[in-house]
Amino acid sequence: MLEDLWENLVLARDLDGELDREEAIERVGRTKVEGARAEGRRGRRRLVLNA
């Protein structure tokens, strides 16, 4: 549970631009960072389409 919170924090900081992508990858792994970024792009695309 604590590990999940840590990963969510790292991914949120990466998506917000508060943390360098490479640093996020070092902390939680490339797969999780790339997955979160892909999900973020899909979310933004839905917002634009619904506007």
Biopython code that builds the backbone (N, CA, C, O; Angstrom):
import numpy as np
from Bio.PDB.StructureBuilder import StructureBuilder

atoms = [
    (1, "MET", "N", (0.823, -1.190, 0.000)),
    (1, "MET", "CA", (0.000, 0.000, 0.000)),
    (1, "MET", "C", (0.873, 1.262, 0.000)),
    (1, "MET", "O", (0.619, 2.189, -0.769)),
    (2, "LEU", "N", (1.872, 1.300, 0.838)),
    (2, "LEU", "CA", (2.760, 2.454, 0.873)),
    (2, "LEU", "C", (3.523, 2.593, -0.444)),
    (2, "LEU", "O", (3.756, 3.703, -0.923)),
    (3, "GLU", "N", (3.907, 1.454, -1.021)),
    (3, "GLU", "CA", (4.605, 1.473, -2.310)),
    (3, "GLU", "C", (3.703, 2.053, -3.409)),
    (3, "GLU", "O", (4.174, 2.789, -4.276)),
    (4, "ASP", "N", (2.419, 1.722, -3.368)),
    (4, "ASP", "CA", (1.467, 2.266, -4.350)),
    (4, "ASP", "C", (1.353, 3.785, -4.221)),
    (4, "ASP", "O", (1.306, 4.500, -5.222)),
    (5, "LEU", "N", (1.310, 4.263, -2.992)),
    (5, "LEU", "CA", (1.240, 5.710, -2.760)),
    (5, "LEU", "C", (2.491, 6.406, -3.289)),
    (5, "LEU", "O", (2.410, 7.466, -3.910)),
    (6, "TRP", "N", (3.648, 5.795, -3.034)),
    (6, "TRP", "CA", (4.913, 6.346, -3.526)),
    (6, "TRP", "C", (4.908, 6.420, -5.051)),
    (6, "TRP", "O", (5.276, 7.444, -5.626)),
    (7, "GLU", "N", (4.494, 5.341, -5.702)),
    (7, "GLU", "CA", (4.456, 5.322, -7.164)),
    (7, "GLU", "C", (3.506, 6.395, -7.696)),
    (7, "GLU", "O", (3.841, 7.097, -8.650)),
    (8, "ASN", "N", (2.334, 6.526, -7.093)),
    (8, "ASN", "CA", (1.379, 7.543, -7.524)),
    (8, "ASN", "C", (1.942, 8.945, -7.367)),
    (8, "ASN", "O", (1.727, 9.800, -8.226)),
    (9, "LEU", "N", (2.653, 9.185, -6.286)),
    (9, "LEU", "CA", (3.265, 10.491, -6.069)),
    (9, "LEU", "C", (4.319, 10.786, -7.128)),
    (9, "LEU", "O", (4.343, 11.878, -7.697)),
    (10, "VAL", "N", (5.182, 9.827, -7.390)),
    (10, "VAL", "CA", (6.233, 10.001, -8.402)),
    (10, "VAL", "C", (5.602, 10.240, -9.765)),
    (10, "VAL", "O", (6.022, 11.146, -10.485)),
    (11, "LEU", "N", (4.609, 9.452, -10.133)),
    (11, "LEU", "CA", (3.966, 9.603, -11.442)),
    (11, "LEU", "C", (3.235, 10.940, -11.566)),
    (11, "LEU", "O", (3.274, 11.575, -12.620)),
    (12, "ALA", "N", (2.579, 11.361, -10.509)),
    (12, "ALA", "CA", (1.890, 12.657, -10.538)),
    (12, "ALA", "C", (2.891, 13.796, -10.693)),
    (12, "ALA", "O", (2.649, 14.728, -11.460)),
    (13, "ARG", "N", (4.002, 13.733, -9.981)),
    (13, "ARG", "CA", (5.020, 14.782, -10.105)),
    (13, "ARG", "C", (5.634, 14.789, -11.491)),
    (13, "ARG", "O", (5.955, 15.853, -12.019)),
    (14, "ASP", "N", (5.803, 13.610, -12.091)),
    (14, "ASP", "CA", (6.321, 13.527, -13.454)),
    (14, "ASP", "C", (5.341, 14.183, -14.422)),
    (14, "ASP", "O", (5.743, 15.004, -15.246)),
    (15, "LEU", "N", (4.072, 13.832, -14.331)),
    (15, "LEU", "CA", (3.066, 14.384, -15.246)),
    (15, "LEU", "C", (2.893, 15.888, -15.066)),
    (15, "LEU", "O", (2.594, 16.598, -16.026)),
    (16, "ASP", "N", (3.077, 16.372, -13.852)),
    (16, "ASP", "CA", (2.963, 17.807, -13.586)),
    (16, "ASP", "C", (4.223, 18.580, -13.961)),
    (16, "ASP", "O", (4.245, 19.808, -13.884)),
    (17, "GLY", "N", (5.270, 17.866, -14.364)),
    (17, "GLY", "CA", (6.513, 18.525, -14.737)),
    (17, "GLY", "C", (7.394, 18.898, -13.565)),
    (17, "GLY", "O", (8.363, 19.640, -13.728)),
    (18, "GLU", "N", (7.075, 18.398, -12.393)),
    (18, "GLU", "CA", (7.855, 18.702, -11.192)),
    (18, "GLU", "C", (9.058, 17.778, -11.033)),
    (18, "GLU", "O", (9.952, 18.038, -10.228)),
    (19, "LEU", "N", (9.068, 16.693, -11.811)),
    (19, "LEU", "CA", (10.115, 15.688, -11.699)),
    (19, "LEU", "C", (10.573, 15.321, -13.102)),
    (19, "LEU", "O", (9.754, 15.121, -13.999)),
    (20, "ASP", "N", (11.857, 15.235, -13.283)),
    (20, "ASP", "CA", (12.433, 14.854, -14.566)),
    (20, "ASP", "C", (11.997, 13.434, -14.931)),
    (20, "ASP", "O", (11.930, 12.562, -14.064)),
    (21, "ARG", "N", (11.705, 13.206, -16.196)),
    (21, "ARG", "CA", (11.241, 11.892, -16.672)),
    (21, "ARG", "C", (12.230, 10.792, -16.312)),
    (21, "ARG", "O", (11.831, 9.730, -15.833)),
    (22, "GLU", "N", (13.496, 11.033, -16.534)),
    (22, "GLU", "CA", (14.501, 10.007, -16.239)),
    (22, "GLU", "C", (14.561, 9.695, -14.748)),
    (22, "GLU", "O", (14.774, 8.547, -14.359)),
    (23, "GLU", "N", (14.376, 10.704, -13.926)),
    (23, "GLU", "CA", (14.376, 10.475, -12.479)),
    (23, "GLU", "C", (13.154, 9.640, -12.080)),
    (23, "GLU", "O", (13.247, 8.751, -11.233)),
    (24, "ALA", "N", (12.018, 9.937, -12.697)),
    (24, "ALA", "CA", (10.808, 9.150, -12.424)),
    (24, "ALA", "C", (11.020, 7.700, -12.839)),
    (24, "ALA", "O", (10.620, 6.781, -12.124)),
    (25, "ILE", "N", (11.649, 7.496, -13.991)),
    (25, "ILE", "CA", (11.926, 6.138, -14.464)),
    (25, "ILE", "C", (12.830, 5.408, -13.482)),
    (25, "ILE", "O", (12.611, 4.230, -13.201)),
    (26, "GLU", "N", (13.831, 6.083, -12.963)),
    (26, "GLU", "CA", (14.729, 5.463, -11.976)),
    (26, "GLU", "C", (13.969, 5.047, -10.718)),
    (26, "GLU", "O", (14.277, 4.023, -10.107)),
    (27, "ARG", "N", (12.979, 5.846, -10.340)),
    (27, "ARG", "CA", (12.262, 5.587, -9.091)),
    (27, "ARG", "C", (11.188, 4.518, -9.211)),
    (27, "ARG", "O", (11.019, 3.717, -8.291)),
    (28, "VAL", "N", (10.443, 4.484, -10.340)),
    (28, "VAL", "CA", (9.320, 3.536, -10.430)),
    (28, "VAL", "C", (9.357, 2.637, -11.662)),
    (28, "VAL", "O", (8.548, 1.715, -11.771)),
    (29, "GLY", "N", (10.272, 2.884, -12.582)),
    (29, "GLY", "CA", (10.396, 2.027, -13.751)),
    (29, "GLY", "C", (9.789, 2.635, -15.013)),
    (29, "GLY", "O", (8.806, 3.374, -14.962)),
    (30, "ARG", "N", (10.397, 2.307, -16.128)),
    (30, "ARG", "CA", (9.996, 2.859, -17.431)),
    (30, "ARG", "C", (8.553, 2.491, -17.788)),
    (30, "ARG", "O", (7.808, 3.331, -18.293)),
    (31, "THR", "N", (8.159, 1.244, -17.529)),
    (31, "THR", "CA", (6.819, 0.794, -17.903)),
    (31, "THR", "C", (5.737, 1.626, -17.217)),
    (31, "THR", "O", (4.756, 2.013, -17.852)),
    (32, "LYS", "N", (5.910, 1.899, -15.940)),
    (32, "LYS", "CA", (4.901, 2.667, -15.205)),
    (32, "LYS", "C", (4.866, 4.119, -15.651)),
    (32, "LYS", "O", (3.790, 4.705, -15.771)),
    (33, "VAL", "N", (6.035, 4.707, -15.898)),
    (33, "VAL", "CA", (6.086, 6.105, -16.345)),
    (33, "VAL", "C", (5.441, 6.237, -17.719)),
    (33, "VAL", "O", (4.625, 7.132, -17.938)),
    (34, "GLU", "N", (5.798, 5.357, -18.638)),
    (34, "GLU", "CA", (5.239, 5.438, -19.985)),
    (34, "GLU", "C", (3.743, 5.158, -19.975)),
    (34, "GLU", "O", (2.995, 5.781, -20.729)),
    (35, "GLY", "N", (3.296, 4.231, -19.136)),
    (35, "GLY", "CA", (1.864, 3.945, -19.018)),
    (35, "GLY", "C", (1.087, 5.136, -18.494)),
    (35, "GLY", "O", (0.010, 5.456, -18.998)),
    (36, "ALA", "N", (1.638, 5.793, -17.478)),
    (36, "ALA", "CA", (0.967, 6.961, -16.910)),
    (36, "ALA", "C", (0.917, 8.101, -17.924)),
    (36, "ALA", "O", (-0.090, 8.802, -18.021)),
    (37, "ARG", "N", (1.992, 8.286, -18.672)),
    (37, "ARG", "CA", (2.015, 9.338, -19.698)),
    (37, "ARG", "C", (0.997, 9.037, -20.802)),
    (37, "ARG", "O", (0.310, 9.944, -21.272)),
    (38, "ALA", "N", (0.896, 7.773, -21.218)),
    (38, "ALA", "CA", (-0.079, 7.405, -22.247)),
    (38, "ALA", "C", (-1.500, 7.635, -21.742)),
    (38, "ALA", "O", (-2.347, 8.147, -22.474)),
    (39, "GLU", "N", (-1.754, 7.263, -20.515)),
    (39, "GLU", "CA", (-3.080, 7.469, -19.920)),
    (39, "GLU", "C", (-3.393, 8.958, -19.816)),
    (39, "GLU", "O", (-4.523, 9.378, -20.064)),
    (40, "GLY", "N", (-2.397, 9.750, -19.450)),
    (40, "GLY", "CA", (-2.581, 11.198, -19.372)),
    (40, "GLY", "C", (-2.927, 11.797, -20.724)),
    (40, "GLY", "O", (-3.776, 12.684, -20.810)),
    (41, "ARG", "N", (-2.280, 11.325, -21.779)),
    (41, "ARG", "CA", (-2.587, 11.819, -23.132)),
    (41, "ARG", "C", (-4.013, 11.459, -23.519)),
    (41, "ARG", "O", (-4.719, 12.279, -24.106)),
    (42, "ARG", "N", (-4.444, 10.251, -23.199)),
    (42, "ARG", "CA", (-5.814, 9.840, -23.527)),
    (42, "ARG", "C", (-6.816, 10.697, -22.770)),
    (42, "ARG", "O", (-7.849, 11.080, -23.320)),
    (43, "GLY", "N", (-6.521, 11.001, -21.515)),
    (43, "GLY", "CA", (-7.414, 11.834, -20.714)),
    (43, "GLY", "C", (-7.542, 13.237, -21.270)),
    (43, "GLY", "O", (-8.643, 13.784, -21.333)),
    (44, "ARG", "N", (-6.422, 13.827, -21.675)),
    (44, "ARG", "CA", (-6.459, 15.170, -22.256)),
    (44, "ARG", "C", (-7.225, 15.165, -23.572)),
    (44, "ARG", "O", (-7.959, 16.108, -23.869)),
    (45, "ARG", "N", (-7.060, 14.113, -24.358)),
    (45, "ARG", "CA", (-7.747, 14.015, -25.651)),
    (45, "ARG", "C", (-9.257, 13.965, -25.413)),
    (45, "ARG", "O", (-10.016, 14.589, -26.154)),
    (46, "ARG", "N", (-9.701, 13.233, -24.390)),
    (46, "ARG", "CA", (-11.135, 13.164, -24.090)),
    (46, "ARG", "C", (-11.650, 14.535, -23.685)),
    (46, "ARG", "O", (-12.749, 14.921, -24.084)),
    (47, "LEU", "N", (-10.879, 15.277, -22.900)),
    (47, "LEU", "CA", (-11.304, 16.607, -22.480)),
    (47, "LEU", "C", (-11.491, 17.525, -23.678)),
    (47, "LEU", "O", (-12.465, 18.275, -23.739)),
    (48, "VAL", "N", (-10.570, 17.472, -24.630)),
    (48, "VAL", "CA", (-10.653, 18.318, -25.817)),
    (48, "VAL", "C", (-11.872, 17.929, -26.649)),
    (48, "VAL", "O", (-12.604, 18.796, -27.125)),
    (49, "LEU", "N", (-12.089, 16.634, -26.822)),
    (49, "LEU", "CA", (-13.219, 16.173, -27.630)),
    (49, "LEU", "C", (-14.568, 16.514, -26.990)),
    (49, "LEU", "O", (-15.554, 16.725, -27.696)),
    (50, "ASN", "N", (-14.611, 16.567, -25.671)),
    (50, "ASN", "CA", (-15.864, 16.866, -24.983)),
    (50, "ASN", "C", (-16.108, 18.359, -24.803)),
    (50, "ASN", "O", (-17.180, 18.757, -24.346)),
    (51, "ALA", "N", (-15.141, 19.181, -25.151)),
    (51, "ALA", "CA", (-15.275, 20.637, -24.943)),
    (51, "ALA", "C", (-16.240, 21.256, -25.914)),
    (51, "ALA", "O", (-16.466, 22.466, -25.873)),
]
sb = StructureBuilder()
sb.init_structure("model")
sb.init_model(0)
sb.init_chain("A")
sb.init_seg("    ")
for serial, (resi, resn, name, xyz) in enumerate(atoms, 1):
    if name == "N":
        sb.init_residue(resn, " ", resi, " ")
    sb.init_atom(name, np.array(xyz, "f"), 0.0, 1.0, " ", f" {name:<3s}", serial, name[0])
structure = sb.get_structure()
